[in-house]
Amino acid sequence: MLSNDKPNTRLPANPSSEKGRVFQLWWLLPYFILFMVAFIPRSLTLGQFLTADEFLWVDRAKNFLAGMSNNEFECLTRIVGQEVAHGLACTVRTGHPGVTTMWSGVWGFILSWLWAGQPSSLHDYVIAVSTNPLDASYLAWERFGVVLVTALSIVVVYGLSKRLFGWQAAFLAALLMALNPFHVALSRVIHHDALSTSFMLLSVLCAFLYWGQGDTPALTIKQNFLQRHKLWLILSGMCAGFAFLSKLPALFLGPMIALTGFWFTWRQVSKNVRVSDIKMHALLLIMDGLLWFGVSLLIFVAFWPAMWVAPLKTLEVVFFLGSAYSSGGHAKGVFFLGEVVDDPGLLFYPVTWLYRTSPLVMGGLLGLVGVLFQYRRMEKQSQFGRYISRFKSYLPLMVVFIIAYTIMMAVVAKKQERYLLPIYPWIDLLAGLGWAGLILLVVDYGNWAKKISQKHALSGIAMLIMLTNGYFLVSHAPYYFTYYNPLLGGISRAEHAVTLGWGEGLDLAADYLNQQGPPYPRVTSWYQSTFAPYYQGETLSYSKEKGKALAGDYVTFYINQIQRNYPDEPFFDYYRRRSEPIKTISLKGVDHVWIYPSLGVDHYVDDQTYTGIASLLAWQWLDGDQPLNAGQTAEFELYWEYIGKSVDEPFFFQIEDKQGRVWNRGQSRLLERENLPQTEWRMGEMLVERGVLAIPRHMPPGQYRLRIGFQTKAEAVTKGELFFELPPDECLITVESAQPDDTLPVEATPINQPLTEKLTLLGVTPPQIEGTQISTSMYWRIEQPIPADVHLHVGLMDENGEAKQAWFNLTLAETIKPEQTTWQTGDVFRTDWQLDLLPDLPAGKYQLELVWAEDITKILRVDRSIQVE
């Protein structure tokens, strides 16, 4: 059989080339391992819980993208002198400045939009997203950008640091960074600390590579300058620009990079340069600095659209608002070493680092100290000498970064442990150097030299790091913030030393309460922004607002709230006296969330305080919010906070019409069974009172204003009364008519004459002259339904029937929003008038004449004389 197949003439592959390709793949393996080790713990269960500030960053990213996608988009702004901004100016959201965080959120929105199949335009899609409360379905997308950037940055750190310190130390250091529980926790939330840390670290490492690689004493100035690759300086400037866009403290990079350039220039000058060449070195250093600054500025402007349209105002927000963030202590105080303080002092960051670091980092640092004590004796050994030479010129700069940055953050009054995150990777890097040095000491110069190789020792340390820190991560996942150094007693000891909790556990509280409904009770929550996205019912947020806590059917207490005793001890005691918590959420053996039954009070108020006297917290009608009936009584309850008020300064409810006339008032009294004895009251004590408000029988149906106040003996209060401001939409009260009853009070004279077919005047109290006013009350009966905003004209008629004065368009009842009320047949009510008299009105006898404004032919003269003297 013939065949057209050609014989295979290809030569076998070159074994050496195959070997080369395999080698290249092995060269990539550490990068792959590090990426996966960094990415996996940061990316799992990204939507599990929410930290307290993230909803703000999602909202900022939303406005950032909306402003970029539509120049007509309008937003509230932080730009000084403006209330709203448009388009690209909406990319100024805060003074942090947090631009990289917002870019991360922008990409999250774009990814979620693409994943959803582009259901609308990107602009319409993003502005429809709920951010307060945050729609939890967007959380993983919004966090993903920070996770990816952080994981990639750790891989890049390995690639850069292995050029500086050797691959062994770099790999161990990168593992420590990748599996640092505190770093993992902060790099899987949409926030700016992890991003700022990554860009600052990369910027300095690139600067090390730029200036350090030319640190060769045997070369001339020109040779040293030319052999440096400008790419490293450009990359350093780029990373610095992104760091500046991330967080204001990244400006620390300016002096740090300058010090780096000066340090290596000085080393060159001191070893191999004539005095005449110093000016050349200085000039080259200045040129490098200008290039670095120019690149960082270019990145800063290019990636912040607000800088394109309002650069000066944008910078004003950054420096003035950013400085304001750090000028004062934490608003709620900081729990530190068993005390609540505004500024925990210089020890804060060293102590929090000890609690947040891992035993292996501490071991690596101790190993580095041991290595440094040995290096003089062993420096001449070739392998150890190469190891020492790789980092000894960089070590002082690394130590300066750690110490100087810590001091910079420590002198600022506002402190939180996450603010120090930029030094954590540097300490991890030092620990990696320490472990690598220990391997050399133990393997090459110890008694185990014949039994173990350096490669095996390195693998063992790497496995130790992955297993140990991996165990910490797995055991705390997904609440990595609950990790604290086990050498210091873990979280159970940290609870008594540092502030705990940033929202973890509130998602579990929401899940528990979701199981109780529907119907879902109203819950007042500390860190409501982290609770509400996971709860299916209504939520309220409270901080120091005790009235809001009373308004929930349940109230949650959170661990850092309890630690800081915020708002005060009487607040917690009030609930503890009433009941036990229905549920306590514990994480790693430490209680984080307590759910207590609350009172479900219908109305609360904010910041209604008279300093040194009392605060109004909440109030309600005992029968609930419903119309009040004329001629009946309504019980009310109010809750207040004691800050000095005497018990003989009673509270009261009063009901007023549109003119501010008081129709009635009811006082309240303390409920002895609900309150502590007065002798046990402390500042901040929460107290409850109850009273009765009688609604007058002839009160016109309609809406009125409720006012709550108290009588005071304070000399500065001339009227002896102080009032609280109630929310406008909650102080309106609807009064409905009583059962039809034509009975008049004894002081009223019966008239019983119709003004129109719709309205009958039943009676009138004798008009009285009080100063320059005529005061009278008239009683009416509705014969046909009419709106409450009807008007009458009133004339003052002399004995000859001539009008001497007139008042036009007087309303029958000064109710609020009378156009929304219709009086019904049979309604009986009273109208009170105070009519101003002309100053030159002649003395004599007069009568009032009533004219129906809609038909001036409808007239009724009130047959009652008014004597004007």
RAVENWO-V788815 format. One record per residue. N is the residue number from 1. PHI is phi as a letter, one per 30 degrees, with the letter a starting at -180 (999 if undefined). PSI is psi in degrees with one decimal (999 if undefined). BURIAL is I if it has 24 or more other C-alpha atoms within 12 Angstrom, else O. Layout:
[[N	PHI	PSI	BURIAL] [N	PHI	PSI	BURIAL]]
This chain:
[[1	999	135.4	O] [2	d	151.4	O] [3	b	141.6	O] [4	c	-2.4	O] [5	d	132.5	O] [6	d	145.8	O] [7	d	147.5	O] [8	d	111.4	O] [9	c	3.6	O] [10	d	139.6	O] [11	d	152.8	O] [12	e	149.5	O] [13	d	146.6	O] [14	d	118.8	O] [15	e	-36.5	O] [16	d	-35.9	O] [17	d	-39.0	O] [18	d	-41.3	O] [19	d	-36.6	O] [20	d	-39.8	O] [21	d	-39.8	O] [22	d	-40.6	O] [23	d	-40.6	O] [24	d	-39.5	O] [25	d	-41.2	O] [26	d	-32.6	O] [27	d	-31.4	O] [28	d	-16.2	O] [29	e	-45.9	O] [30	e	-37.7	I] [31	d	-43.1	I] [32	d	-44.6	I] [33	d	-46.8	I] [34	d	-40.1	I] [35	d	-46.1	I] [36	d	-40.6	I] [37	d	-36.5	I] [38	d	-37.8	I] [39	d	-42.9	I] [40	d	-54.5	I] [41	d	-24.4	I] [42	d	-23.1	I] [43	c	-15.8	I] [44	d	142.9	I] [45	h	50.2	O] [46	d	-23.1	I] [47	c	15.2	I] [48	d	-47.2	I] [49	b	168.8	I] [50	b	137.4	I] [51	d	168.5	I] [52	d	-30.4	I] [53	c	-7.6	I] [54	d	-34.0	I] [55	d	-31.3	I] [56	d	-42.4	I] [57	d	-33.2	I] [58	d	-41.1	I] [59	d	-39.9	I] [60	d	-40.6	I] [61	d	-36.9	I] [62	d	-48.6	I] [63	d	-35.1	I] [64	e	-51.2	I] [65	d	-39.9	I] [66	d	-39.0	I] [67	d	-35.2	I] [68	d	-31.6	I] [69	d	-12.2	I] [70	a	112.9	I] [71	d	-14.3	O] [72	d	-5.6	O] [73	d	136.2	I] [74	c	137.6	I] [75	b	156.6	I] [76	d	146.8	I] [77	b	158.4	I] [78	c	2.9	I] [79	d	130.0	I] [80	d	133.2	I] [81	i	-1.0	O] [82	b	146.2	O] [83	c	-34.5	O] [84	b	156.6	O] [85	b	169.6	I] [86	b	148.5	I] [87	h	-129.1	I] [88	d	-24.7	I] [89	d	-16.9	I] [90	d	-3.8	I] [91	d	-1.4	I] [92	c	108.7	I] [93	c	-27.2	I] [94	a	172.9	I] [95	c	7.3	I] [96	d	-43.9	I] [97	d	-15.7	I] [98	i	24.3	I] [99	d	-41.4	I] [100	d	-33.7	I] [101	d	-41.4	I] [102	d	-37.3	I] [103	d	-39.8	I] [104	d	-43.7	I] [105	d	-35.4	I] [106	d	-47.2	I] [107	d	-31.7	I] [108	d	-43.1	I] [109	d	-41.6	I] [110	d	-43.2	I] [111	d	-43.3	I] [112	d	-35.6	I] [113	d	-44.6	I] [114	d	-40.8	O] [115	d	-34.4	O] [116	d	-2.1	O] [117	i	24.2	O] [118	h	61.5	O] [119	d	-18.4	O] [120	a	-174.6	O] [121	d	154.4	O] [122	e	-39.7	I] [123	d	-48.5	I] [124	d	-35.4	O] [125	d	-45.8	I] [126	d	-36.1	I] [127	d	-13.7	I] [128	d	-7.5	O] [129	d	130.6	I] [130	d	129.0	O] [131	c	-17.6	I] [132	b	92.9	I] [133	d	150.7	I] [134	d	136.4	I] [135	d	109.8	I] [136	d	-17.9	I] [137	d	-17.0	I] [138	c	-9.2	I] [139	d	-47.1	I] [140	d	-40.8	I] [141	d	-43.0	I] [142	d	-31.6	I] [143	d	-21.6	I] [144	e	-38.1	I] [145	e	-44.2	I] [146	d	-41.2	I] [147	e	-48.5	I] [148	d	-45.4	I] [149	d	-42.2	I] [150	d	-45.7	I] [151	d	-44.1	I] [152	d	-37.3	I] [153	d	-34.2	I] [154	d	-38.2	I] [155	d	-43.0	I] [156	d	-38.5	I] [157	e	-42.1	I] [158	d	-46.7	I] [159	d	-36.8	I] [160	d	-46.1	I] [161	d	-24.0	I] [162	d	-26.9	I] [163	d	-27.6	I] [164	c	-44.1	I] [165	b	1.9	I] [166	j	151.1	I] [167	d	-28.2	I] [168	d	-52.3	I] [169	d	-39.7	I] [170	d	-41.0	I] [171	d	-44.5	I] [172	d	-40.9	I] [173	d	-42.8	I] [174	d	-36.0	I] [175	d	-43.3	I] [176	d	-40.1	I] [177	d	-46.3	I] [178	d	-32.6	I] [179	c	15.8	I] [180	d	114.2	I] [181	e	-39.3	I] [182	d	-40.2	I] [183	d	-40.3	I] [184	d	-45.9	I] [185	e	-44.1	I] [186	d	-17.5	I] [187	c	14.0	I] [188	b	23.7	I] [189	b	155.0	I] [190	d	94.7	I] [191	a	179.0	I] [192	c	-10.8	I] [193	d	-45.9	I] [194	d	-40.2	I] [195	d	-46.0	I] [196	e	-42.1	I] [197	d	-45.6	I] [198	d	-46.5	I] [199	d	-35.6	I] [200	d	-43.4	I] [201	d	-47.0	I] [202	d	-36.7	I] [203	d	-44.8	I] [204	d	-40.5	I] [205	d	-40.9	I] [206	d	-37.2	I] [207	d	-38.1	I] [208	e	-44.6	I] [209	d	-37.2	I] [210	d	-55.4	I] [211	d	-33.3	I] [212	d	-31.6	I] [213	d	-17.3	I] [214	c	9.7	I] [215	d	65.9	I] [216	c	106.4	I] [217	e	-27.3	O] [218	d	-10.2	O] [219	c	157.0	O] [220	d	172.2	O] [221	e	-48.7	I] [222	d	-42.0	O] [223	d	-43.8	O] [224	d	-42.0	I] [225	d	-41.8	I] [226	d	-30.2	O] [227	d	-13.4	O] [228	d	135.8	I] [229	d	115.5	O] [230	e	-20.2	I] [231	e	-38.7	O] [232	d	-40.1	I] [233	d	-39.6	I] [234	d	-43.6	I] [235	d	-37.9	I] [236	d	-44.2	I] [237	d	-38.1	I] [238	d	-47.3	I] [239	d	-37.0	I] [240	d	-40.6	I] [241	e	-42.7	I] [242	d	-35.0	I] [243	d	-41.7	I] [244	d	-35.0	I] [245	d	-16.8	I] [246	d	-51.8	I] [247	a	140.0	I] [248	e	-38.7	I] [249	d	-12.5	I] [250	d	-12.7	I] [251	d	-15.2	I] [252	e	-25.9	I] [253	d	-31.8	I] [254	e	-62.9	I] [255	d	-30.1	O] [256	d	-43.6	I] [257	d	-39.2	I] [258	d	-42.2	I] [259	d	-39.2	I] [260	d	-47.8	I] [261	d	-42.3	I] [262	d	-38.5	I] [263	d	-50.1	I] [264	d	-31.1	I] [265	d	-41.9	I] [266	d	-40.8	I] [267	d	-38.6	O] [268	d	-44.8	I] [269	d	-41.5	I] [270	d	-16.1	O] [271	c	-34.1	O] [272	b	20.8	O] [273	b	137.4	I] [274	d	158.7	O] [275	e	-32.7	O] [276	d	-18.3	O] [277	c	-3.4	O] [278	d	-40.1	O] [279	d	-38.6	O] [280	d	-42.7	O] [281	d	-43.9	I] [282	d	-41.2	I] [283	d	-45.0	O] [284	d	-37.6	I] [285	d	-41.9	I] [286	d	-42.0	O] [287	d	-43.5	O] [288	d	-43.2	I] [289	d	-40.8	I] [290	d	-39.6	O] [291	d	-46.2	I] [292	e	-48.0	I] [293	d	-40.6	I] [294	d	-41.9	I] [295	d	-44.2	I] [296	d	-39.1	I] [297	d	-39.7	I] [298	d	-44.5	I] [299	d	-42.7	I] [300	e	-43.1	I] [301	d	-42.1	I] [302	d	-33.4	O] [303	c	9.1	I] [304	b	97.8	I] [305	e	-28.4	I] [306	d	-29.8	I] [307	d	-17.0	I] [308	d	-28.3	O] [309	c	-27.2	I] [310	b	65.5	I] [311	d	-44.2	O] [312	d	-42.6	O] [313	d	-34.4	I] [314	d	-45.4	I] [315	d	-33.3	I] [316	d	-41.7	I] [317	d	-44.1	I] [318	d	-50.7	I] [319	d	-37.0	I] [320	d	-45.9	O] [321	d	-40.2	I] [322	d	-39.7	I] [323	d	-33.9	O] [324	d	-32.1	O] [325	d	-35.7	I] [326	c	-1.4	I] [327	d	-24.1	O] [328	b	167.9	O] [329	d	178.2	O] [330	d	135.4	O] [331	e	-32.1	O] [332	c	7.5	I] [333	i	168.9	I] [334	b	129.2	I] [335	d	119.4	I] [336	b	123.6	I] [337	h	42.9	O] [338	i	0.2	O] [339	b	155.3	O] [340	c	118.9	I] [341	b	158.4	I] [342	d	-41.7	O] [343	b	110.6	I] [344	d	-4.6	I] [345	i	-172.8	I] [346	d	-22.4	O] [347	d	-11.9	O] [348	e	-52.8	I] [349	d	-40.9	I] [350	e	-40.3	I] [351	d	-45.2	I] [352	d	-33.1	I] [353	d	-42.8	I] [354	e	-37.9	I] [355	d	-27.3	I] [356	c	-18.8	I] [357	d	177.7	I] [358	c	157.9	I] [359	e	-34.7	I] [360	d	-31.4	I] [361	d	-42.9	I] [362	d	-39.7	I] [363	d	-40.9	I] [364	d	-38.1	I] [365	d	-41.8	I] [366	d	-38.7	O] [367	d	-39.2	I] [368	d	-39.9	I] [369	d	-43.7	O] [370	d	-41.2	I] [371	d	-43.5	I] [372	d	-31.3	I] [373	d	-23.6	O] [374	c	-13.9	O] [375	d	-28.8	I] [376	d	-41.0	O] [377	d	-29.0	O] [378	c	6.1	O] [379	d	-30.1	O] [380	d	-17.1	O] [381	d	130.9	O] [382	e	-48.2	O] [383	d	-47.6	O] [384	d	-35.7	I] [385	d	-41.2	I] [386	d	-38.4	O] [387	d	-45.5	I] [388	d	-42.9	I] [389	d	-22.9	I] [390	d	-30.1	I] [391	b	-7.3	I] [392	d	-28.7	I] [393	d	-20.4	I] [394	c	-23.1	I] [395	e	-45.9	I] [396	e	-38.6	O] [397	d	-38.7	I] [398	d	-42.6	I] [399	d	-39.8	O] [400	d	-43.6	I] [401	e	-48.7	I] [402	d	-48.8	I] [403	d	-47.2	I] [404	d	-41.9	I] [405	d	-38.4	I] [406	d	-43.2	I] [407	d	-42.6	I] [408	e	-43.1	I] [409	d	-28.5	I] [410	d	-29.4	I] [411	d	-12.8	O] [412	d	138.1	I] [413	d	-41.3	I] [414	d	122.4	I] [415	b	136.2	I] [416	b	147.9	I] [417	d	-30.1	I] [418	d	-18.8	I] [419	d	-21.2	I] [420	c	5.3	I] [421	e	-34.9	I] [422	e	-20.9	I] [423	d	-16.7	I] [424	d	-46.7	I] [425	d	-32.8	I] [426	d	-39.1	I] [427	d	-38.1	I] [428	d	-39.4	I] [429	d	-42.4	I] [430	d	-39.5	I] [431	d	-39.6	I] [432	d	-40.9	I] [433	d	-38.9	I] [434	d	-44.2	I] [435	d	-40.1	I] [436	d	-40.3	I] [437	d	-38.2	I] [438	d	-36.5	I] [439	e	-44.6	I] [440	d	-42.5	I] [441	d	-45.3	I] [442	d	-44.1	I] [443	d	-51.0	I] [444	d	-25.4	I] [445	b	8.3	O] [446	c	-176.8	O] [447	d	-10.2	O] [448	c	5.1	O] [449	e	-33.4	O] [450	d	-14.3	O] [451	c	-17.8	O] [452	b	144.7	O] [453	c	165.0	O] [454	d	-39.7	I] [455	d	-42.1	O] [456	d	-39.5	O] [457	d	-42.3	I] [458	d	-43.8	I] [459	d	-38.9	I] [460	d	-43.8	O] [461	d	-41.7	I] [462	d	-43.0	I] [463	d	-36.5	O] [464	d	-43.8	O] [465	d	-47.5	I] [466	d	-39.4	I] [467	d	-44.4	O] [468	d	-56.9	I] [469	d	-31.7	I] [470	d	-39.4	I] [471	d	-42.8	O] [472	e	-43.5	I] [473	d	-46.7	I] [474	d	-40.8	O] [475	d	-18.3	O] [476	c	-7.8	I] [477	d	145.5	I] [478	d	9.6	I] [479	c	67.9	I] [480	d	-19.6	I] [481	d	-14.9	I] [482	d	-4.0	I] [483	d	132.0	I] [484	b	149.4	I] [485	e	117.7	I] [486	d	-23.5	O] [487	d	-19.9	O] [488	c	12.5	I] [489	j	3.5	O] [490	i	-158.5	I] [491	d	-27.3	I] [492	d	-31.7	I] [493	d	-35.0	I] [494	d	-29.4	I] [495	e	-29.2	I] [496	c	2.8	I] [497	b	-37.3	I] [498	b	163.3	I] [499	d	128.9	I] [500	c	151.9	I] [501	i	130.1	I] [502	b	22.7	I] [503	k	-15.0	I] [504	d	135.5	I] [505	j	-24.8	I] [506	d	-26.2	I] [507	d	-35.8	I] [508	d	-36.1	I] [509	d	-41.1	I] [510	d	-42.1	I] [511	d	-40.8	I] [512	d	-45.4	I] [513	d	-28.5	I] [514	d	-31.3	I] [515	d	-12.3	O] [516	d	-12.5	O] [517	b	-171.2	O] [518	d	163.9	O] [519	d	146.6	O] [520	c	127.8	O] [521	d	157.8	I] [522	d	130.9	I] [523	b	129.3	I] [524	c	124.1	I] [525	b	136.3	I] [526	d	139.7	I] [527	h	50.1	I] [528	e	-29.1	I] [529	d	-23.6	I] [530	c	-17.2	I] [531	d	-45.3	I] [532	e	-38.1	I] [533	d	-19.6	I] [534	c	-3.2	I] [535	c	138.9	I] [536	d	-9.1	I] [537	c	-169.2	I] [538	d	140.7	I] [539	b	151.8	I] [540	b	147.7	I] [541	c	136.3	I] [542	b	151.4	I] [543	b	-85.7	I] [544	c	-3.1	I] [545	d	93.8	I] [546	d	-30.7	I] [547	d	-36.8	I] [548	d	-39.7	I] [549	d	-38.8	I] [550	d	-24.9	I] [551	d	-18.1	I] [552	d	153.5	I] [553	d	-29.4	I] [554	b	155.0	I] [555	b	139.8	I] [556	c	139.5	I] [557	c	144.9	I] [558	c	155.7	I] [559	d	-44.6	I] [560	d	-19.8	I] [561	d	-44.5	I] [562	d	-43.4	I] [563	e	-41.6	I] [564	d	0.4	I] [565	h	47.7	I] [566	c	124.8	I] [567	d	-31.5	I] [568	a	170.5	I] [569	d	-40.1	O] [570	e	-29.6	I] [571	d	-49.3	I] [572	d	-40.0	I] [573	d	-33.8	O] [574	e	-44.9	I] [575	d	-36.1	I] [576	d	-31.5	O] [577	d	-31.6	O] [578	d	-39.0	O] [579	a	171.4	O] [580	d	156.0	O] [581	d	142.7	O] [582	d	-19.7	I] [583	a	138.8	I] [584	b	125.9	I] [585	c	120.6	I] [586	c	141.1	I] [587	b	124.1	I] [588	h	37.8	I] [589	i	3.0	O] [590	c	126.8	I] [591	d	129.6	I] [592	c	-36.1	I] [593	b	136.1	I] [594	b	130.6	I] [595	c	115.5	I] [596	c	145.6	I] [597	d	137.0	I] [598	c	-167.3	I] [599	c	-15.5	I] [600	i	35.9	I] [601	d	139.2	I] [602	d	-34.0	I] [603	b	135.6	I] [604	b	161.1	I] [605	b	156.0	I] [606	c	137.5	I] [607	h	40.5	I] [608	c	82.4	I] [609	b	135.2	I] [610	c	110.8	I] [611	e	131.1	O] [612	i	2.5	O] [613	b	-76.2	I] [614	a	161.6	I] [615	b	136.6	I] [616	d	130.7	I] [617	c	-50.5	I] [618	a	164.7	I] [619	a	163.2	I] [620	a	157.6	I] [621	d	135.6	I] [622	d	-28.9	O] [623	c	9.7	O] [624	i	173.3	O] [625	d	106.6	O] [626	a	160.5	O] [627	e	144.6	O] [628	c	145.8	I] [629	c	129.1	I] [630	e	139.4	I] [631	i	-0.9	I] [632	c	178.4	O] [633	c	156.1	I] [634	b	125.6	I] [635	d	140.1	I] [636	b	162.3	I] [637	b	138.6	I] [638	b	149.4	I] [639	c	132.3	I] [640	b	164.9	I] [641	c	128.0	I] [642	d	121.7	I] [643	b	30.5	O] [644	k	-10.6	I] [645	d	141.6	I] [646	d	149.5	O] [647	d	-19.4	I] [648	c	22.9	O] [649	c	81.8	O] [650	d	150.3	I] [651	d	159.6	I] [652	a	153.9	I] [653	c	135.2	I] [654	b	151.0	I] [655	c	128.4	I] [656	b	153.4	I] [657	c	-170.9	I] [658	d	-29.3	O] [659	d	1.7	O] [660	i	9.4	O] [661	d	133.4	O] [662	d	121.8	O] [663	d	-32.7	I] [664	a	167.0	I] [665	b	141.9	I] [666	b	132.0	I] [667	c	156.7	I] [668	c	163.0	I] [669	b	149.6	I] [670	d	139.4	I] [671	d	107.7	O] [672	d	-36.8	O] [673	d	-18.1	O] [674	c	-11.2	O] [675	b	157.0	I] [676	d	155.6	O] [677	e	148.3	O] [678	e	-30.9	O] [679	d	-16.6	O] [680	c	5.0	O] [681	d	138.7	O] [682	c	162.4	O] [683	e	128.6	I] [684	j	0.2	I] [685	d	136.3	I] [686	c	125.6	I] [687	b	154.5	I] [688	b	139.8	I] [689	b	161.8	I] [690	b	145.8	I] [691	a	-179.8	I] [692	b	132.6	I] [693	c	120.6	I] [694	d	131.0	I] [695	c	120.5	I] [696	e	145.0	I] [697	d	-36.2	I] [698	c	28.0	I] [699	d	127.9	I] [700	d	137.3	I] [701	d	143.9	I] [702	k	-166.5	I] [703	c	141.6	I] [704	b	171.7	I] [705	c	129.8	I] [706	d	137.4	I] [707	b	137.9	I] [708	c	132.4	I] [709	a	-170.6	I] [710	b	151.9	I] [711	d	137.6	I] [712	b	152.3	I] [713	c	6.8	O] [714	d	129.9	O] [715	d	-28.5	O] [716	d	-13.6	O] [717	c	101.8	O] [718	d	-35.5	O] [719	d	-8.7	O] [720	i	12.6	O] [721	b	143.1	O] [722	b	140.0	I] [723	c	153.5	I] [724	c	147.7	I] [725	d	119.8	I] [726	c	152.0	I] [727	e	133.2	O] [728	e	-36.9	O] [729	d	-4.1	O] [730	c	-9.9	I] [731	c	-1.3	I] [732	d	133.7	I] [733	b	134.6	I] [734	c	126.5	I] [735	c	127.8	I] [736	c	157.0	I] [737	d	153.8	I] [738	d	177.4	I] [739	d	139.7	O] [740	e	125.5	O] [741	a	112.5	O] [742	d	2.2	I] [743	d	127.8	O] [744	c	153.8	I] [745	d	159.3	O] [746	d	-27.1	O] [747	d	-7.1	O] [748	c	140.8	I] [749	c	125.9	O] [750	d	140.9	I] [751	b	-58.0	I] [752	h	52.7	I] [753	b	138.8	I] [754	d	140.4	I] [755	d	-43.5	I] [756	b	179.8	I] [757	d	-10.9	O] [758	c	-16.0	I] [759	b	133.0	I] [760	b	133.2	I] [761	d	112.4	I] [762	d	-39.3	I] [763	a	173.4	I] [764	a	143.1	I] [765	d	147.6	I] [766	e	124.3	I] [767	e	139.3	I] [768	b	140.3	I] [769	c	118.0	O] [770	b	98.3	O] [771	i	-117.5	O] [772	c	25.6	O] [773	b	149.6	O] [774	c	125.0	I] [775	c	132.6	O] [776	a	155.3	I] [777	b	134.5	I] [778	b	143.4	I] [779	c	129.8	I] [780	b	154.1	I] [781	b	134.5	I] [782	d	126.6	I] [783	c	-29.1	O] [784	b	148.6	O] [785	e	132.2	O] [786	b	153.0	I] [787	d	151.0	I] [788	d	-6.1	I] [789	c	24.9	I] [790	d	157.2	I] [791	b	153.5	I] [792	b	151.5	I] [793	c	144.0	I] [794	b	129.6	I] [795	c	147.9	I] [796	c	109.8	I] [797	c	136.0	I] [798	d	-172.8	I] [799	d	-17.5	O] [800	c	3.6	O] [801	i	13.2	O] [802	c	141.6	O] [803	d	122.9	O] [804	c	-16.0	I] [805	a	151.3	I] [806	b	149.4	I] [807	b	126.9	I] [808	c	148.0	O] [809	h	49.4	O] [810	d	135.7	I] [811	d	150.5	I] [812	d	-32.0	I] [813	b	130.7	I] [814	d	59.1	I] [815	d	163.2	I] [816	d	134.4	I] [817	h	56.6	O] [818	d	-25.0	I] [819	d	-15.7	O] [820	c	3.8	O] [821	c	136.7	I] [822	b	122.5	I] [823	d	140.2	I] [824	c	158.3	I] [825	e	130.4	I] [826	j	-13.1	I] [827	d	134.5	I] [828	b	129.4	I] [829	a	170.3	I] [830	c	142.8	I] [831	c	128.2	I] [832	c	127.7	I] [833	b	140.2	I] [834	b	107.9	O] [835	c	123.9	I] [836	d	135.0	O] [837	c	147.7	I] [838	d	142.3	O] [839	d	-25.6	O] [840	c	21.8	O] [841	d	126.5	O] [842	d	150.3	O] [843	d	152.1	O] [844	l	-173.7	O] [845	c	138.2	I] [846	b	164.0	I] [847	b	156.2	I] [848	c	138.8	I] [849	b	128.0	I] [850	c	133.7	I] [851	b	127.2	I] [852	d	116.7	I] [853	d	-29.9	O] [854	d	-20.3	O] [855	a	97.4	O] [856	d	-2.7	O] [857	d	-14.4	O] [858	d	105.6	O] [859	b	142.6	I] [860	b	119.6	I] [861	c	130.0	I] [862	d	114.1	I] [863	d	63.8	I] [864	b	126.0	I] [865	d	146.1	I] [866	b	118.2	I] [867	c	118.4	O] [868	c	120.8	I] [869	d	999	O]]
